[in-house]
């Protein structure tokens, strides 16, 4: 689920967070994921793909609650269907 419903658009270089609070929609401030163990799997410098690899980001920082990422190109994170 995203707000706006058609997806969340990011510019190249823009920074946001990933978190596992699936009860809330993804926004510019935080992209929600259902992968609760993602912070255990990622390290700074790791690459993250969205939309089946059409949009990429790099992991900047990992905490127990969220992951700070920076987009490598501009694009829209689409809602999962």
Buried (B, 14 or more C-beta within 10 A) or exposed (E): EBEEEEBBEBEEEEEBBBBBEEEEBBEEEBBBBEEEEBBEEBEEEBEBEBEEEEBBBBBBBBEEEBBBBBBBEEBBBBBEE
